Amino acid sequence: MYYVSDRITIDDKVCNGKPTIRGKRITVQTILDFLSAGSKEEEILKQYPSLEKEDISACLKFASQLTDRTFTIKKIA
C-alpha cells in the first residue's frame, strides 16, 4: 500500500489501484463526483458513515495537488 497522504492511499489490490480513502473501498473519484454533482459534505457523510469531514478535504487537496503538476502530452503513433 502506498500512502499519498495520511488519508489517501493507493493499493493495487483495492479498487484496481485507484486512490482511496484510508484503504477503504471508497475512491477519491467517487467523492469528487458527488461534490461536482452538487452534493454537500453532510449528504456524503450520511451516505458513507465511515468517512470523516477530513476525508473529504483530503480528496479535494489530492485533486488540487494533481492539477498543480506540469504535464507533457506526447503523440504516440
C-alpha positions as CSV (number, residue, x, y, z in Angstrom):
1,M,0.0,0.0,0.0
2,Y,1.3,3.5,-0.9
3,Y,0.3,6.4,1.3
4,V,-0.2,9.6,-0.7
5,S,-1.2,11.4,2.5
6,D,-2.4,10.3,5.9
7,R,-5.9,9.8,4.4
8,I,-5.3,8.9,0.7
9,T,-3.9,5.5,-0.2
10,I,-3.2,3.6,-3.3
11,D,-3.1,-0.2,-3.3
12,D,-3.3,-2.3,-6.5
13,K,-5.4,-4.8,-4.6
14,V,-8.1,-2.3,-3.7
15,C,-10.4,-0.7,-6.3
16,N,-7.9,-1.6,-9.1
17,G,-5.3,0.7,-7.8
18,K,-7.4,3.9,-7.8
19,P,-6.7,6.3,-4.9
20,T,-9.0,5.5,-2.0
21,I,-9.7,7.0,1.4
22,R,-7.8,5.3,4.2
23,G,-7.7,2.0,2.3
24,K,-11.5,1.7,2.2
25,R,-13.3,0.8,-1.0
26,I,-14.4,4.4,-1.4
27,T,-12.4,6.1,-4.2
28,V,-11.3,9.7,-4.3
29,Q,-13.1,9.9,-7.6
30,T,-16.4,8.9,-6.1
31,I,-16.2,11.7,-3.6
32,L,-15.2,14.2,-6.2
33,D,-18.0,13.1,-8.5
34,F,-20.5,13.7,-5.6
35,L,-19.1,17.1,-4.9
36,S,-19.1,18.1,-8.6
37,A,-22.7,17.0,-8.9
38,G,-23.6,19.5,-6.1
39,S,-23.8,17.1,-3.1
40,K,-23.0,18.7,0.2
41,E,-20.5,17.3,2.7
42,E,-23.2,16.4,5.1
43,E,-25.0,14.3,2.4
44,I,-21.8,12.4,1.5
45,L,-21.1,11.7,5.2
46,K,-24.6,10.4,5.6
47,Q,-24.3,8.0,2.6
48,Y,-20.8,6.9,3.8
49,P,-20.9,6.9,7.6
50,S,-17.4,5.5,7.9
51,L,-16.0,8.8,6.4
52,E,-15.0,11.9,8.3
53,K,-15.1,15.5,7.1
54,E,-11.3,15.4,6.9
55,D,-11.5,12.7,4.3
56,I,-13.5,14.9,2.0
57,S,-11.0,17.7,2.5
58,A,-8.2,15.3,1.7
59,C,-9.9,14.3,-1.6
60,L,-10.0,18.0,-2.6
61,K,-6.4,18.6,-1.6
62,F,-5.3,15.5,-3.5
63,A,-7.1,16.7,-6.7
64,S,-5.6,20.1,-6.3
65,Q,-2.1,18.7,-5.9
66,L,-2.6,16.7,-9.1
67,T,-3.5,19.8,-11.1
68,D,-0.5,21.6,-9.7
69,R,1.8,19.5,-11.8
70,T,3.1,20.2,-15.3
71,F,2.1,17.6,-17.9
72,T,3.6,16.9,-21.3
73,I,1.4,15.5,-24.0
74,K,3.2,13.3,-26.5
75,K,1.7,12.0,-29.7
76,I,2.0,8.2,-29.9
77,A,1.9,6.6,-33.3
